[in-house]
């Protein structure tokens, strides 16, 4: 009986460790989403504030100086379709706030910015 235990115990432990590893990998978020922010206005954007989160955490991201016609690609550690908050500060004092890409399941997307 002891010889069977010596044979099966290591196999059982290896199986449990592999199972736990697979469970952990499946519970991790996907690679996030790539968002291109494009300034479609004729005014400089001084800053973009992004806020996004889920049940496990909250993230804030600050992008600075986006010239008219300029684009900037950003990787967000955020699942598509959940939406994220954007606050745009234009030169001259104008501000704009909105929720972007809620219910949009694309991993690669573009947000056009204009007042």
N, C-alpha and C positions, 0 to 999 in steps of 0.2 A: 504494500500500500504506500509506503514511504517513497518508493522509487517512482510511482505514478505521480505523486505530489510534486516531486522534484522536477518532473518533466512538464507538468501542466501549469505549475505556478508561474514560471517565467513567461510562458506563452500567454497566460491570462493577464499578467501585468503589462506585457507589451501591447496586448489588445486594448486594454483600458487606456494606456497612454496614447496610442494611436487614435482611439475613439474620441478622447478628450481633445486632441489636437485638431481633428476634423471638425468637431463641434465648435471649437474656438474660431477656426478659420471661416466657417460658414456664418458665424454670428458677427463678423467684422463687416463694416460698411464697404461698399464697392469703392472704386477708385475716385469717386467724386464727379464733378462736372466742370467742363471747360466753358467759360463764359467770356466772350469778346465784348467789351464795352466800346462803343463807337460814338464819338462826339459829332453829331450831325447838326450842330449849331454853329454860328459864326462867332461865338464867344468862348473864351477859355474856360474850362472847368478847373477850378482851384482844387477841389477834392471830391472824392466819392467815398461815402461811408457805407459799408456792407455789414449787415447783421443777419446771421442765420444760425439755426440750431435744430436740435431734436431732443428726445427724451434723455440723452446721455450728456449733452453739453451745449454750450453757446459759444459762437465765434464772432469776432468783430474784425473787420479788415478795412484799412484806410489806403486808398489810392490817391496819389497827388498829381496834379497838373496834367490835364489831357487837352491838348491844343485842338482847335477846330479841324475836323477831318481826321484826327488821329484815332487809332484803335489800340486797345490794350487787351491782351489775352491773360486771363486769370484762372487758376485752378482752385475751385472751392471744394473743401472737404465736406460735401453736402450732397445728399441724395436728390436726384432730379424729381420734380413734381411737388416738392414741399414748399417751394417759393422762398424768396429771401428779400429782406428789406434793403432799399437803396435810398440814400439821401445824397443829393447832388448840390454842391455849392458852386455857383457860377461866379465869374468875375463880375463885379458890379453889385453884388449882394443878393441876386435872385437865388432862391432855393427851391428844390423840388423833392418830394418824398413819395415813394410808391413801393408796392410789393411786386416783384418781378418773377415771372416764370412759374407761378403756382399752377399746378395741374399740367405742366409741360414736362414730359418724361424724357426729353432729349438730353444726352450727355454732353453734346457740343451745341452751343447756342450763342446767339448774339442779342445784345440789348442796345438799341439805338437811343441816344440821349439828345433831346432838344427841349427847349423851354416851351 
